[in-house]
Amino acid sequence: MKAVRFISMLLMVVGSLNWGLVGFFQYDLVGDFFGGMSSGMARFIFGLVGVAGLYGIGLLFNCCGRCHCGPHCGCGCKKEK
């Protein structure tokens, strides 16, 4: 589960940096790197970033995001265990 969380956070960072480049400089790094915005590989990466974003929504509502507040969490949250 740790690997899934790391990969989705990495994809969310890639997606946000790509959107920043598009917004500020009108440059699509992912599209350029993978052969154009409509290439199959670029669309696959965009899809993975979207799925990672959906997973990230779930992390927003999680108490600490690291261990789901198990019995040995130690995050100091007040969530019922």
N, CA, C and O atoms as a CHARMM CRD file, in Angstrom:
* protein
*
  324
    1    1 MET  N      0.82200  -1.19700   0.00000 PROA 1      0.00000
    2    1 MET  CA     0.00000   0.00000   0.00000 PROA 1      0.00000
    3    1 MET  C      0.86600   1.26100   0.00000 PROA 1      0.00000
    4    1 MET  O      0.48300   2.29800  -0.54200 PROA 1      0.00000
    5    2 LYS  N      2.04400   1.14300   0.62300 PROA 2      0.00000
    6    2 LYS  CA     2.95000   2.27300   0.66500 PROA 2      0.00000
    7    2 LYS  C      3.41200   2.66000  -0.73900 PROA 2      0.00000
    8    2 LYS  O      3.52600   3.84300  -1.06000 PROA 2      0.00000
    9    3 ALA  N      3.67600   1.65500  -1.56800 PROA 3      0.00000
   10    3 ALA  CA     4.13400   1.91200  -2.93300 PROA 3      0.00000
   11    3 ALA  C      3.04700   2.58300  -3.76200 PROA 3      0.00000
   12    3 ALA  O      3.33200   3.48900  -4.54600 PROA 3      0.00000
   13    4 VAL  N      1.80900   2.14400  -3.59400 PROA 4      0.00000
   14    4 VAL  CA     0.69200   2.74400  -4.32900 PROA 4      0.00000
   15    4 VAL  C      0.54600   4.20900  -3.94700 PROA 4      0.00000
   16    4 VAL  O      0.33700   5.06600  -4.80600 PROA 4      0.00000
   17    5 ARG  N      0.65800   4.49000  -2.66300 PROA 5      0.00000
   18    5 ARG  CA     0.54000   5.87300  -2.19000 PROA 5      0.00000
   19    5 ARG  C      1.67700   6.72700  -2.74100 PROA 5      0.00000
   20    5 ARG  O      1.45200   7.86400  -3.15600 PROA 5      0.00000
   21    6 PHE  N      2.89900   6.19000  -2.74800 PROA 6      0.00000
   22    6 PHE  CA     4.04800   6.94100  -3.26900 PROA 6      0.00000
   23    6 PHE  C      3.89200   7.21300  -4.76600 PROA 6      0.00000
   24    6 PHE  O      4.12200   8.33200  -5.22400 PROA 6      0.00000
   25    7 ILE  N      3.50300   6.19400  -5.52300 PROA 7      0.00000
   26    7 ILE  CA     3.34000   6.35900  -6.97100 PROA 7      0.00000
   27    7 ILE  C      2.24100   7.35800  -7.28000 PROA 7      0.00000
   28    7 ILE  O      2.38900   8.18600  -8.17900 PROA 7      0.00000
   29    8 SER  N      1.13100   7.29000  -6.53800 PROA 8      0.00000
   30    8 SER  CA     0.06600   8.25800  -6.82900 PROA 8      0.00000
   31    8 SER  C      0.46100   9.67100  -6.43400 PROA 8      0.00000
   32    8 SER  O      0.08200  10.62200  -7.11700 PROA 8      0.00000
   33    9 MET  N      1.20700   9.83300  -5.36000 PROA 9      0.00000
   34    9 MET  CA     1.68100  11.17300  -5.01600 PROA 9      0.00000
   35    9 MET  C      2.65700  11.68400  -6.07600 PROA 9      0.00000
   36    9 MET  O      2.62200  12.86200  -6.43300 PROA 9      0.00000
   37   10 LEU  N      3.51800  10.81400  -6.57300 PROA 10     0.00000
   38   10 LEU  CA     4.45000  11.19100  -7.63200 PROA 10     0.00000
   39   10 LEU  C      3.71000  11.60400  -8.89300 PROA 10     0.00000
   40   10 LEU  O      4.07100  12.59400  -9.53000 PROA 10     0.00000
   41   11 LEU  N      2.67600  10.85200  -9.25700 PROA 11     0.00000
   42   11 LEU  CA     1.88800  11.19800 -10.43700 PROA 11     0.00000
   43   11 LEU  C      1.13000  12.50500 -10.24600 PROA 11     0.00000
   44   11 LEU  O      0.97700  13.28000 -11.19000 PROA 11     0.00000
   45   12 MET  N      0.65500  12.75300  -9.02300 PROA 12     0.00000
   46   12 MET  CA    -0.03300  14.02000  -8.77300 PROA 12     0.00000
   47   12 MET  C      0.93400  15.19400  -8.88800 PROA 12     0.00000
   48   12 MET  O      0.55400  16.26000  -9.37200 PROA 12     0.00000
   49   13 VAL  N      2.17200  15.01400  -8.45200 PROA 13     0.00000
   50   13 VAL  CA     3.17500  16.06700  -8.58700 PROA 13     0.00000
   51   13 VAL  C      3.48800  16.30100 -10.05800 PROA 13     0.00000
   52   13 VAL  O      3.56200  17.44600 -10.50400 PROA 13     0.00000
   53   14 VAL  N      3.67300  15.22000 -10.81600 PROA 14     0.00000
   54   14 VAL  CA     3.92600  15.34900 -12.25400 PROA 14     0.00000
   55   14 VAL  C      2.77800  16.08500 -12.93100 PROA 14     0.00000
   56   14 VAL  O      3.00400  16.97500 -13.75100 PROA 14     0.00000
   57   15 GLY  N      1.54400  15.71600 -12.58800 PROA 15     0.00000
   58   15 GLY  CA     0.37800  16.36100 -13.18100 PROA 15     0.00000
   59   15 GLY  C      0.28800  17.83200 -12.83000 PROA 15     0.00000
   60   15 GLY  O     -0.02800  18.65900 -13.68400 PROA 15     0.00000
   61   16 SER  N      0.56500  18.16400 -11.57500 PROA 16     0.00000
   62   16 SER  CA     0.46600  19.57400 -11.18700 PROA 16     0.00000
   63   16 SER  C      1.57400  20.40600 -11.82400 PROA 16     0.00000
   64   16 SER  O      1.34300  21.54800 -12.22000 PROA 16     0.00000
   65   17 LEU  N      2.78300  19.83700 -11.92400 PROA 17     0.00000
   66   17 LEU  CA     3.85600  20.56700 -12.60200 PROA 17     0.00000
   67   17 LEU  C      3.53700  20.75100 -14.08800 PROA 17     0.00000
   68   17 LEU  O      3.80300  21.80700 -14.66100 PROA 17     0.00000
   69   18 ASN  N      2.96600  19.71700 -14.70200 PROA 18     0.00000
   70   18 ASN  CA     2.60100  19.82800 -16.10700 PROA 18     0.00000
   71   18 ASN  C      1.52900  20.90400 -16.30900 PROA 18     0.00000
   72   18 ASN  O      1.60900  21.69000 -17.25300 PROA 18     0.00000
   73   19 TRP  N      0.53300  20.93900 -15.42800 PROA 19     0.00000
   74   19 TRP  CA    -0.50000  21.97500 -15.54200 PROA 19     0.00000
   75   19 TRP  C      0.08000  23.36200 -15.29200 PROA 19     0.00000
   76   19 TRP  O     -0.35600  24.33500 -15.90800 PROA 19     0.00000
   77   20 GLY  N      1.05500  23.46300 -14.39700 PROA 20     0.00000
   78   20 GLY  CA     1.71600  24.74700 -14.18200 PROA 20     0.00000
   79   20 GLY  C      2.45500  25.21600 -15.42500 PROA 20     0.00000
   80   20 GLY  O      2.41100  26.39400 -15.77900 PROA 20     0.00000
   81   21 LEU  N      3.13800  24.28100 -16.08600 PROA 21     0.00000
   82   21 LEU  CA     3.82400  24.63100 -17.32500 PROA 21     0.00000
   83   21 LEU  C      2.84500  25.04000 -18.42000 PROA 21     0.00000
   84   21 LEU  O      3.10800  25.97000 -19.18200 PROA 21     0.00000
   85   22 VAL  N      1.72100  24.34300 -18.49300 PROA 22     0.00000
   86   22 VAL  CA     0.70700  24.69500 -19.48900 PROA 22     0.00000
   87   22 VAL  C      0.14400  26.08100 -19.18200 PROA 22     0.00000
   88   22 VAL  O     -0.03100  26.90000 -20.08400 PROA 22     0.00000
   89   23 GLY  N     -0.13700  26.33700 -17.91000 PROA 23     0.00000
   90   23 GLY  CA    -0.72200  27.61600 -17.52600 PROA 23     0.00000
   91   23 GLY  C      0.20000  28.79700 -17.70900 PROA 23     0.00000
   92   23 GLY  O     -0.22100  29.84800 -18.19200 PROA 23     0.00000
   93   24 PHE  N      1.45200  28.63700 -17.33000 PROA 24     0.00000
   94   24 PHE  CA     2.38300  29.75900 -17.37800 PROA 24     0.00000
   95   24 PHE  C      3.08500  29.93000 -18.72300 PROA 24     0.00000
   96   24 PHE  O      3.34200  31.05000 -19.16200 PROA 24     0.00000
   97   25 PHE  N      3.39100  28.80600 -19.36900 PROA 25     0.00000
   98   25 PHE  CA     4.22800  28.88000 -20.57400 PROA 25     0.00000
   99   25 PHE  C      3.60600  28.24000 -21.80400 PROA 25     0.00000
  100   25 PHE  O      4.23300  28.20800 -22.86200 PROA 25     0.00000
  101   26 GLN  N      2.39200  27.73300 -21.68800 PROA 26     0.00000
  102   26 GLN  CA     1.70400  27.04100 -22.78000 PROA 26     0.00000
  103   26 GLN  C      2.57200  25.90600 -23.33900 PROA 26     0.00000
  104   26 GLN  O      2.66900  25.71900 -24.55200 PROA 26     0.00000
  105   27 TYR  N      3.19300  25.16100 -22.43400 PROA 27     0.00000
  106   27 TYR  CA     4.06300  24.05700 -22.81600 PROA 27     0.00000
  107   27 TYR  C      3.61300  22.78700 -22.10500 PROA 27     0.00000
  108   27 TYR  O      3.58200  22.73700 -20.87500 PROA 27     0.00000
  109   28 ASP  N      3.26900  21.77400 -22.86700 PROA 28     0.00000
  110   28 ASP  CA     2.82200  20.49900 -22.32300 PROA 28     0.00000
  111   28 ASP  C      4.00300  19.53700 -22.30900 PROA 28     0.00000
  112   28 ASP  O      4.32400  18.93100 -23.33100 PROA 28     0.00000
  113   29 LEU  N      4.64600  19.39700 -21.16300 PROA 29     0.00000
  114   29 LEU  CA     5.83200  18.56100 -21.03700 PROA 29     0.00000
  115   29 LEU  C      5.51400  17.09000 -21.28000 PROA 29     0.00000
  116   29 LEU  O      6.24600  16.40900 -21.99900 PROA 29     0.00000
  117   30 VAL  N      4.43800  16.59800 -20.69300 PROA 30     0.00000
  118   30 VAL  CA     4.08100  15.18900 -20.86400 PROA 30     0.00000
  119   30 VAL  C      3.75800  14.89800 -22.32600 PROA 30     0.00000
  120   30 VAL  O      4.22900  13.90700 -22.88300 PROA 30     0.00000
  121   31 GLY  N      2.96400  15.75300 -22.94000 PROA 31     0.00000
  122   31 GLY  CA     2.63700  15.57200 -24.34700 PROA 31     0.00000
  123   31 GLY  C      3.85900  15.64700 -25.24100 PROA 31     0.00000
  124   31 GLY  O      3.99400  14.87200 -26.18900 PROA 31     0.00000
  125   32 ASP  N      4.74900  16.58200 -24.93900 PROA 32     0.00000
  126   32 ASP  CA     5.96000  16.73800 -25.73800 PROA 32     0.00000
  127   32 ASP  C      6.90200  15.54600 -25.56100 PROA 32     0.00000
  128   32 ASP  O      7.51600  15.08600 -26.52400 PROA 32     0.00000
  129   33 PHE  N      7.01000  15.06200 -24.35600 PROA 33     0.00000
  130   33 PHE  CA     7.91100  13.95700 -24.05900 PROA 33     0.00000
  131   33 PHE  C      7.43100  12.65000 -24.69100 PROA 33     0.00000
  132   33 PHE  O      8.24700  11.83100 -25.11400 PROA 33     0.00000
  133   34 PHE  N      6.12000  12.45400 -24.75500 PROA 34     0.00000
  134   34 PHE  CA     5.56500  11.19900 -25.25800 PROA 34     0.00000
  135   34 PHE  C      4.98100  11.30600 -26.66000 PROA 34     0.00000
  136   34 PHE  O      4.16200  10.46900 -27.04100 PROA 34     0.00000
  137   35 GLY  N      5.37300  12.30400 -27.43500 PROA 35     0.00000
  138   35 GLY  CA     5.00100  12.35600 -28.83900 PROA 35     0.00000
  139   35 GLY  C      3.70500  13.04500 -29.16200 PROA 35     0.00000
  140   35 GLY  O      3.03400  12.65400 -30.11700 PROA 35     0.00000
  141   36 GLY  N      3.32700  14.03800 -28.42200 PROA 36     0.00000
  142   36 GLY  CA     2.11200  14.79700 -28.70700 PROA 36     0.00000
  143   36 GLY  C      1.00600  14.48400 -27.72800 PROA 36     0.00000
  144   36 GLY  O      0.94300  13.40400 -27.14200 PROA 36     0.00000
  145   37 MET  N      0.14400  15.45300 -27.57200 PROA 37     0.00000
  146   37 MET  CA    -0.91500  15.33800 -26.58000 PROA 37     0.00000
  147   37 MET  C     -1.89700  14.21400 -26.88400 PROA 37     0.00000
  148   37 MET  O     -2.49300  13.64900 -25.96700 PROA 37     0.00000
  149   38 SER  N     -2.06900  13.88700 -28.15100 PROA 38     0.00000
  150   38 SER  CA    -3.04700  12.85900 -28.50400 PROA 38     0.00000
  151   38 SER  C     -2.41800  11.49200 -28.74200 PROA 38     0.00000
  152   38 SER  O     -3.10900  10.56600 -29.16600 PROA 38     0.00000
  153   39 SER  N     -1.11700  11.34500 -28.47600 PROA 39     0.00000
  154   39 SER  CA    -0.50100  10.02800 -28.64000 PROA 39     0.00000
  155   39 SER  C     -1.01800   9.07600 -27.56400 PROA 39     0.00000
  156   39 SER  O     -1.46000   9.49800 -26.49500 PROA 39     0.00000
  157   40 GLY  N     -0.95300   7.83000 -27.86200 PROA 40     0.00000
  158   40 GLY  CA    -1.47600   6.83300 -26.93300 PROA 40     0.00000
  159   40 GLY  C     -0.77300   6.83400 -25.59200 PROA 40     0.00000
  160   40 GLY  O     -1.41500   6.71200 -24.54900 PROA 40     0.00000
  161   41 MET  N      0.54300   6.97200 -25.61400 PROA 41     0.00000
  162   41 MET  CA     1.29800   6.95500 -24.36400 PROA 41     0.00000
  163   41 MET  C      1.01100   8.18800 -23.51300 PROA 41     0.00000
  164   41 MET  O      0.87700   8.08300 -22.29400 PROA 41     0.00000
  165   42 ALA  N      0.91500   9.35900 -24.14900 PROA 42     0.00000
  166   42 ALA  CA     0.59800  10.57500 -23.39700 PROA 42     0.00000
  167   42 ALA  C     -0.80200  10.47000 -22.79800 PROA 42     0.00000
  168   42 ALA  O     -1.01600  10.86400 -21.65100 PROA 42     0.00000
  169   43 ARG  N     -1.74100   9.94900 -23.55400 PROA 43     0.00000
  170   43 ARG  CA    -3.09700   9.78600 -23.01400 PROA 43     0.00000
  171   43 ARG  C     -3.11600   8.79400 -21.86100 PROA 43     0.00000
  172   43 ARG  O     -3.87300   8.96600 -20.90500 PROA 43     0.00000
  173   44 PHE  N     -2.28500   7.75400 -21.94500 PROA 44     0.00000
  174   44 PHE  CA    -2.18100   6.79300 -20.85100 PROA 44     0.00000
  175   44 PHE  C     -1.63800   7.46200 -19.59300 PROA 44     0.00000
  176   44 PHE  O     -2.15900   7.24400 -18.49900 PROA 44     0.00000
  177   45 ILE  N     -0.59500   8.27500 -19.74000 PROA 45     0.00000
  178   45 ILE  CA    -0.02000   8.99500 -18.59600 PROA 45     0.00000
  179   45 ILE  C     -1.04400   9.96200 -18.01300 PROA 45     0.00000
  180   45 ILE  O     -1.18700  10.05200 -16.79400 PROA 45     0.00000
  181   46 PHE  N     -1.76300  10.69200 -18.88200 PROA 46     0.00000
  182   46 PHE  CA    -2.80200  11.59700 -18.39500 PROA 46     0.00000
  183   46 PHE  C     -3.87200  10.82800 -17.62500 PROA 46     0.00000
  184   46 PHE  O     -4.37500  11.30000 -16.60600 PROA 46     0.00000
  185   47 GLY  N     -4.21400   9.64700 -18.11800 PROA 47     0.00000
  186   47 GLY  CA    -5.19600   8.80900 -17.41000 PROA 47     0.00000
  187   47 GLY  C     -4.68800   8.36100 -16.05400 PROA 47     0.00000
  188   47 GLY  O     -5.43400   8.37200 -15.07500 PROA 47     0.00000
  189   48 LEU  N     -3.41100   7.96300 -15.98700 PROA 48     0.00000
  190   48 LEU  CA    -2.82600   7.57100 -14.70200 PROA 48     0.00000
  191   48 LEU  C     -2.80900   8.73000 -13.71400 PROA 48     0.00000
  192   48 LEU  O     -3.06400   8.54500 -12.52400 PROA 48     0.00000
  193   49 VAL  N     -2.50800   9.92200 -14.21300 PROA 49     0.00000
  194   49 VAL  CA    -2.51600  11.10500 -13.35000 PROA 49     0.00000
  195   49 VAL  C     -3.92900  11.36200 -12.82800 PROA 49     0.00000
  196   49 VAL  O     -4.10500  11.73100 -11.66700 PROA 49     0.00000
  197   50 GLY  N     -4.92500  11.16900 -13.67600 PROA 50     0.00000
  198   50 GLY  CA    -6.31200  11.34300 -13.24300 PROA 50     0.00000
  199   50 GLY  C     -6.72400  10.33600 -12.18300 PROA 50     0.00000
  200   50 GLY  O     -7.38900  10.69600 -11.21100 PROA 50     0.00000
  201   51 VAL  N     -6.33700   9.08000 -12.35800 PROA 51     0.00000
  202   51 VAL  CA    -6.64500   8.04700 -11.36100 PROA 51     0.00000
  203   51 VAL  C     -5.92200   8.34800 -10.05000 PROA 51     0.00000
  204   51 VAL  O     -6.48200   8.16100  -8.97000 PROA 51     0.00000
  205   52 ALA  N     -4.67500   8.81500 -10.14800 PROA 52     0.00000
  206   52 ALA  CA    -3.92900   9.19400  -8.94800 PROA 52     0.00000
  207   52 ALA  C     -4.61900  10.35200  -8.22700 PROA 52     0.00000
  208   52 ALA  O     -4.64500  10.39300  -6.99700 PROA 52     0.00000
  209   53 GLY  N     -5.17100  11.28100  -8.98500 PROA 53     0.00000
  210   53 GLY  CA    -5.90600  12.38800  -8.37400 PROA 53     0.00000
  211   53 GLY  C     -7.14600  11.91500  -7.64300 PROA 53     0.00000
  212   53 GLY  O     -7.47300  12.42500  -6.57200 PROA 53     0.00000
  213   54 LEU  N     -7.83800  10.94300  -8.21600 PROA 54     0.00000
  214   54 LEU  CA    -9.00000  10.37700  -7.53200 PROA 54     0.00000
  215   54 LEU  C     -8.58700   9.67900  -6.24000 PROA 54     0.00000
  216   54 LEU  O     -9.27100   9.78500  -5.22200 PROA 54     0.00000
  217   55 TYR  N     -7.47600   8.97200  -6.28600 PROA 55     0.00000
  218   55 TYR  CA    -6.95100   8.33800  -5.06600 PROA 55     0.00000
  219   55 TYR  C     -6.56100   9.40900  -4.04600 PROA 55     0.00000
  220   55 TYR  O     -6.75700   9.22500  -2.84500 PROA 55     0.00000
  221   56 GLY  N     -6.01000  10.52800  -4.52400 PROA 56     0.00000
  222   56 GLY  CA    -5.61900  11.62300  -3.64300 PROA 56     0.00000
  223   56 GLY  C     -6.79600  12.25900  -2.93000 PROA 56     0.00000
  224   56 GLY  O     -6.65000  12.75700  -1.81300 PROA 56     0.00000
  225   57 ILE  N     -7.96900  12.24900  -3.56600 PROA 57     0.00000
  226   57 ILE  CA    -9.16400  12.76300  -2.89300 PROA 57     0.00000
  227   57 ILE  C     -9.43700  11.95000  -1.63800 PROA 57     0.00000
  228   57 ILE  O     -9.78800  12.50200  -0.59600 PROA 57     0.00000
  229   58 GLY  N     -9.27400  10.64000  -1.74200 PROA 58     0.00000
  230   58 GLY  CA    -9.44700   9.78500  -0.56600 PROA 58     0.00000
  231   58 GLY  C     -8.43400  10.09500   0.51900 PROA 58     0.00000
  232   58 GLY  O     -8.76000  10.02400   1.70400 PROA 58     0.00000
  233   59 LEU  N     -7.21200  10.43800   0.13800 PROA 59     0.00000
  234   59 LEU  CA    -6.19700  10.78000   1.13000 PROA 59     0.00000
  235   59 LEU  C     -6.52200  12.08400   1.85400 PROA 59     0.00000
  236   59 LEU  O     -6.13000  12.27100   3.00500 PROA 59     0.00000
  237   60 LEU  N     -7.23400  12.97900   1.18700 PROA 60     0.00000
  238   60 LEU  CA    -7.61300  14.24200   1.83100 PROA 60     0.00000
  239   60 LEU  C     -8.50000  14.00700   3.04700 PROA 60     0.00000
  240   60 LEU  O     -8.42200  14.74200   4.03100 PROA 60     0.00000
  241   61 PHE  N     -9.33500  12.98900   2.97500 PROA 61     0.00000
  242   61 PHE  CA   -10.27600  12.72900   4.05300 PROA 61     0.00000
  243   61 PHE  C     -9.74800  11.70100   5.03800 PROA 61     0.00000
  244   61 PHE  O    -10.44600  11.33000   5.98200 PROA 61     0.00000
  245   62 ASN  N     -8.53000  11.24200   4.83000 PROA 62     0.00000
  246   62 ASN  CA    -7.88100  10.32400   5.74600 PROA 62     0.00000
  247   62 ASN  C     -7.23600  11.15600   6.85000 PROA 62     0.00000
  248   62 ASN  O     -6.82100  12.29000   6.61200 PROA 62     0.00000
  249   63 CYS  N     -7.15300  10.61000   8.03000 PROA 63     0.00000
  250   63 CYS  CA    -6.66500  11.39500   9.16000 PROA 63     0.00000
  251   63 CYS  C     -5.20200  11.80200   9.00300 PROA 63     0.00000
  252   63 CYS  O     -4.88900  12.99000   9.07800 PROA 63     0.00000
  253   64 CYS  N     -4.31700  10.86100   8.79100 PROA 64     0.00000
  254   64 CYS  CA    -2.90600  11.25000   8.67100 PROA 64     0.00000
  255   64 CYS  C     -2.32100  10.91100   7.31200 PROA 64     0.00000
  256   64 CYS  O     -1.26700  11.44200   6.96100 PROA 64     0.00000
  257   65 GLY  N     -2.96600  10.04400   6.52900 PROA 65     0.00000
  258   65 GLY  CA    -2.49900   9.73800   5.19500 PROA 65     0.00000
  259   65 GLY  C     -1.35100   8.74900   5.12600 PROA 65     0.00000
  260   65 GLY  O     -0.98000   8.32200   4.03300 PROA 65     0.00000
  261   66 ARG  N     -0.78200   8.37500   6.25500 PROA 66     0.00000
  262   66 ARG  CA     0.34200   7.44200   6.22600 PROA 66     0.00000
  263   66 ARG  C     -0.07900   6.04100   6.62100 PROA 66     0.00000
  264   66 ARG  O      0.26300   5.08000   5.93200 PROA 66     0.00000
  265   67 CYS  N     -0.79600   5.90700   7.69100 PROA 67     0.00000
  266   67 CYS  CA    -1.09400   4.56200   8.18700 PROA 67     0.00000
  267   67 CYS  C     -2.58100   4.35500   8.42800 PROA 67     0.00000
  268   67 CYS  O     -2.96900   3.34300   9.01200 PROA 67     0.00000
  269   68 HSD  N     -3.40200   5.26300   8.00700 PROA 68     0.00000
  270   68 HSD  CA    -4.85700   5.17300   8.16600 PROA 68     0.00000
  271   68 HSD  C     -5.26700   5.06800   9.63800 PROA 68     0.00000
  272   68 HSD  O     -6.28300   4.45600   9.96800 PROA 68     0.00000
  273   69 CYS  N     -4.46900   5.66900  10.50600 PROA 69     0.00000
  274   69 CYS  CA    -4.75200   5.76600  11.94000 PROA 69     0.00000
  275   69 CYS  C     -4.99400   4.39800  12.57700 PROA 69     0.00000
  276   69 CYS  O     -5.99400   4.17200  13.25900 PROA 69     0.00000
  277   70 GLY  N     -4.07700   3.52800  12.33900 PROA 70     0.00000
  278   70 GLY  CA    -4.13700   2.22000  12.98000 PROA 70     0.00000
  279   70 GLY  C     -3.79000   2.33400  14.45100 PROA 70     0.00000
  280   70 GLY  O     -3.57400   3.44100  14.94400 PROA 70     0.00000
  281   71 PRO  N     -3.73100   1.23100  15.15800 PROA 71     0.00000
  282   71 PRO  CA    -3.49500   1.28600  16.60400 PROA 71     0.00000
  283   71 PRO  C     -2.12700   1.85400  16.97600 PROA 71     0.00000
  284   71 PRO  O     -1.95400   2.32600  18.10000 PROA 71     0.00000
  285   72 HSD  N     -1.15900   1.82300  16.07700 PROA 72     0.00000
  286   72 HSD  CA     0.18200   2.33000  16.37600 PROA 72     0.00000
  287   72 HSD  C      0.49900   3.58200  15.57100 PROA 72     0.00000
  288   72 HSD  O      1.64800   3.79600  15.18500 PROA 72     0.00000
  289   73 CYS  N     -0.49800   4.40400  15.31600 PROA 73     0.00000
  290   73 CYS  CA    -0.32900   5.55600  14.44700 PROA 73     0.00000
  291   73 CYS  C      0.61500   6.58600  15.04800 PROA 73     0.00000
  292   73 CYS  O      1.63200   6.92000  14.44000 PROA 73     0.00000
  293   74 GLY  N      0.30100   7.08500  16.21300 PROA 74     0.00000
  294   74 GLY  CA     1.14500   8.08600  16.84700 PROA 74     0.00000
  295   74 GLY  C      1.06500   9.46000  16.20400 PROA 74     0.00000
  296   74 GLY  O      1.89800  10.32000  16.49300 PROA 74     0.00000
  297   75 CYS  N      0.08100   9.68900  15.33600 PROA 75     0.00000
  298   75 CYS  CA     0.00400  10.98500  14.66600 PROA 75     0.00000
  299   75 CYS  C     -0.64500  12.04000  15.56200 PROA 75     0.00000
  300   75 CYS  O     -0.59800  13.23000  15.24900 PROA 75     0.00000
  301   76 GLY  N     -1.24200  11.62000  16.65400 PROA 76     0.00000
  302   76 GLY  CA    -1.85200  12.57900  17.57100 PROA 76     0.00000
  303   76 GLY  C     -3.23100  13.03300  17.14800 PROA 76     0.00000
  304   76 GLY  O     -3.76000  13.98900  17.71500 PROA 76     0.00000
  305   77 CYS  N     -3.82200  12.38400  16.18100 PROA 77     0.00000
  306   77 CYS  CA    -5.14600  12.80000  15.72800 PROA 77     0.00000
  307   77 CYS  C     -6.20900  12.35800  16.72600 PROA 77     0.00000
  308   77 CYS  O     -5.96500  11.51500  17.58900 PROA 77     0.00000
  309   78 LYS  N     -7.36400  12.93400  16.59200 PROA 78     0.00000
  310   78 LYS  CA    -8.46100  12.65000  17.51700 PROA 78     0.00000
  311   78 LYS  C     -9.49500  11.70400  16.92600 PROA 78     0.00000
  312   78 LYS  O    -10.58100  11.54700  17.48400 PROA 78     0.00000
  313   79 LYS  N     -9.16700  11.06900  15.79700 PROA 79     0.00000
  314   79 LYS  CA   -10.10800  10.16900  15.15100 PROA 79     0.00000
  315   79 LYS  C    -10.34000   8.93600  16.01200 PROA 79     0.00000
  316   79 LYS  O     -9.41400   8.40300  16.62200 PROA 79     0.00000
  317   80 GLU  N    -11.58500   8.49700  16.05200 PROA 80     0.00000
  318   80 GLU  CA   -11.91500   7.29200  16.81200 PROA 80     0.00000
  319   80 GLU  C    -11.21000   6.09700  16.21300 PROA 80     0.00000
  320   80 GLU  O    -11.20400   5.91300  14.99600 PROA 80     0.00000
  321   81 LYS  N    -10.61800   5.28900  17.06500 PROA 81     0.00000
  322   81 LYS  CA    -9.88800   4.11000  16.58700 PROA 81     0.00000
  323   81 LYS  C    -10.67700   2.86000  16.83900 PROA 81     0.00000
  324   81 LYS  O    -10.22300   1.76600  16.50400 PROA 81     0.00000
